[in-house]
Amino acid sequence: MNSTVTASSPIGKYRWRIVALLFFATTINYIDRQVIGLLKPILEKEFHWTETQYGEIVMIFSACYALGLLVFGRFVDKVGTKMGYTVSIVVWSIAAMAHALAKSTFGFGAARALLGLGEAGNFPVAVKSVAEWFPKKERAFATGVFNSGANIGAVVAPAVVPWLAATYGWQEAFIWTGVIGFVWLIFWLVMYELPAKHKKVSKAEYDYIHSDPEEVQVEEKKVTWGQLFAIRQTWAFVFGKLLTDPIWWFFLFWLPSYFSTTFNLDIKSLGLPLIIVYTATTVGSIGGGYLPGFLHDRGWPMFKARKISMLIFAICVVPIVTARYAENMWVAVALISLAAAAHQAWSANIFTTASDMFPKYTLSSVVGIGGMAGSIGGMLFPIVVGALLDHYKALGSINAGYNILFLICGSAYLLAWVIMHFFAPRMEQVTVK
């Protein structure tokens, strides 16, 4: 079947229902992840945290997330997407609720560790699910749609979490964000199945999903980590994630504190600027997924369309370095919104580079390796952030610390793009021997 199979056809609708499921899972994932950042002004007073201690808690989450990505990547390739997501969401939902039981900094660290392990399953499963249901030309858009759930989660969280905490106490915010994960799980178990096993998928539809020439009749093999690490394309994905994932985590965990300290906002006033920032990222995620397909439909080779799109997104992050000069909060909101939107556009495409270059039976492992690299960056960067902010806070000029951090943010994506181009200039399809 050709490209006339669309989301409006009965079977096409089912494929986009899968994306809708992935979208809501990613939304829940990011709500659970963001709660601690939104409640930081309350929790640091109750538990007497310094910026360094808070950075260490973020680091623990990042370290366990890195380990979980590596483990879940292999686990999902072995047990499949349906079981992989089930295990992931059960673990992270229990962990989210466990925060409410914490009575000390150690208790929070333990809950964050378990949350990191569980949430690590989200992206390896989601990316592989898209590869199972979509040909290459549609994957970036489908990935951009489900990845926009991160942005919706980041919009919903500041609108709901401060209200829950102010009305019922901070413990309730953690409990309810964990409960919704179990509600989602019911829909996943009922709705998801592989195309080959789904009763409504015709041969024409199945052939369309597998219409990429190099993927026809590919024999699945057992692939080791050693084999994957020996491939240049693996390193392109690794460095792309290593250098850019920590920037998003910095936005996620420190933006509430940045707006609070720089512009003297209380917890109830944080919602609007954060909602604006993360609403912009939704546009970036979906638009970023759409642009390569748009260029490809106009005759560009797929690899060129992908790489030029990613270069554009990298350049769009650069203006954040001027946030240091923003005396008006809404100017800072605009600059950060552009950078965060560009990150999500980048993210939608970097995940798709993995499915462009690697066969499906290796995909979760590759995404797990790259995700682990991003999480290692996310583990180390909070140490730098915490130490830097504590240093300048002691000097009475915490904003100087944020200025340095925005400079790092503005340059990370261009550096990542150059390194990715070095390792995979044409993003060739990998043959794993």
Buried (B, 14 or more C-beta within 10 A) or exposed (E): BEEEBEBEEEBBEBBBBBBBBBBBBBBBBBBBBBBBBBBBBBBBEEBEBEBBBBBBBBBBBBBBBBBBBBBBBBBBBEEBBBBBBBBBBBBBBBBBBBBBEBEEBEBBBBBBBBBBBBBBBBBBBBBBBBBBBBBBBBBBBBBBBBBBBBBBBBBBBBEBBBBBBEEEEBBBBBBBBBEBBBEBBEBBEEEBBEBEEBEEBEEEBBEBBBBBEEBEEBEEEEBEBEBBEEBEBBBBBBBBBBBBBBBBBBBBBBBBBBBBBBBEBEBEEBBBBBBBBBBBBBBBBBBBBBBBBEBBEEEBEBBBBBBBBBBBBBEBBBBBBBBBEBEEBEEBBBBBBBBBBBBBBBBBBBBBBBBBBBBBBBBBBBBBBBBBBBBBBBBBBBBBBBBBBBBBBEEEEBBBBBBBBBBBBBBBBBEBBEBBBEBBEEBEBBEBE
